[in-house]
Amino acid sequence: MKNKVVIITGGSSGIGLALAEKFGSEGSKVLITGRNQESLEKAVTALREKGITISAFQADVSKEADNKAMAEAAIQQYGTIDILINNAGVSMRALFTEVDLAVVRSVMDINFYGAVYATRYCLPEIIKNKGSVIGISSIAGFRGLPGRTGYSASKFALNGFLEVLRTELLKTGVHVLTACPGFTASNIRMRALTKDGSAQGKSPRVEENMMTASECAGHIYKAVVKRKRTLILTGQGKFTVWLNKLWPSLADKLVYNIMAREPE
């Protein structure tokens, strides 16, 4: 990964920030994006102090024009694009019968269309370099989770998009990775949208027992180096995907019971 140009959307915190540190520490030139300029500047300052070559570009992935400008900025600064990591995402927590449909649309705009827009404008350079497109998906993209209607739908859509992209680019040398971290200790649940679109503000799960963002980033880095097709992390995640394929009716009951233990 030395001297590879890596774009990471949603790179100012959580898994995105951990990925920026991991790729940067291996010699990559990194550009991170995010909506909050202050958070971006803080992340860049911290990583530059560690000797990492990094810059930031303020962008909202749900806006097509911002993604086009992001790709142009990366090319202007670094000369090309080798790797795109579609990491930016938002979760939600509400029953479908209660959620404002605008919340579902917002989640889809960020998690799915954000990846579509970013990939579209970075792809010409990635094809030239036989580089990589990575989508940070979820176990929720293989198995629908109750209370996560928009989130699961967006991740199912992302998985389908990446599968089509991988197939269309089969003869080009471009690598496409679908990475599914499972439950990871990050701030995504803190910012999850509730039924009216407000931020949840707290996690309904015990974060201390989860894989850390740094551990997750390490696994994703290795999968990119090895040009893997799919990465499913955690034993619970692998079991869920396996069970859902072989015994979906049992998976319905188990997933219901597990998710029903969440507060409220």
Residue, then its C-alpha position, 0 to 999 in steps of 0.5 A: m500500500k506504500n504511496k497508494v492514494v486512498i480515499i475514505t468517506g466518513g473518515s473523521s471518526g470510528i472505523g473510517l478514522a481507524l482505516a485512515e491511520k492503518f493505511g497511512s501508517e503503511g505508507s498510503k496517501v490518504l484523503i478523508t471526507g466528512r460533513n463536519q469541518e472541525s472533526l476533519e481538522k482534528a483528525v488530520t492534525a492527530l494523524r499528521e503528528k504520527g507521520i501520516t500523509i493525509s488531507a481532508f475534504q468537507a463533503d456530504v456523501s448524499k450529494e452527488a456534486d460533493n462526490k464529484a468535487m471530492a474525486e477532483a480534489a484527490i486527483q489535484q492533490y495526489g495525482t490519481i486515486d488507487i483505492l476508494i473505501n465507501n465507509a460513510g454511513v448512518s444507522m437507525r433504530a425504529l419500528f417500520t410501523e412508527v418511523d417517519l419515511a423521511v428517515v428511511r430515505s435519509v439512511m438510503d441516501i447516505n449508505f447506498y447513494g453515497a457509495v454509488y456517487a463516490t464510486r462513479y467519480c473515482l472509478p475512472e482512475i481506479i480502473k487505470n490503476k487496477g485498484s480497489v473499491i471497498g464497501i463497508s457493509s454490515i451483517a444487516g446487509f445479509r440478514g434483515l434486522p428488526g428495528r433497522t428497516g432503512y439500515s438493512a435495506s441500504k446495506f442489502a442495496l450496497n451488497g447488490f451494487l458491489e456484486v454487480l460492480r465486481t462482475e462488470l469489472l471482472k476483466t479489468g483487474v479492479h478489486v471489489l471488496t464487500a466488508c461486513p464488520g459486525f457489531t463494532a465499538s464505534n459511535i455509529r449507534m450514538r448517531a443512529l436516527t430514531k423514528d423522528g430523525s433525531a439522533q439516538g445519543k446512546s448505544p443500546r448495546v454493551e460496547e466494551n465487549m465488541m471488536t474495536a475500530s482499530e481491530c476492524a481496520g486491521h482486518i479490512y486492510k489485510a483483505v484489501v492487500k489480499r484482494k479478497r471478495t468478501l470479509i465477514l467479521t466476528g463469529q456471531g456475524k459468520f453464524t448469522v449469515w450461515l444460518n440465514k442461508l440454511w435455515p431462514s425460519l429459525a434465523d427469523k426467531l433467533v434474530y427476533n429474540i436477540m434484538a428484542r433484548e435491546p432497551e425500549 
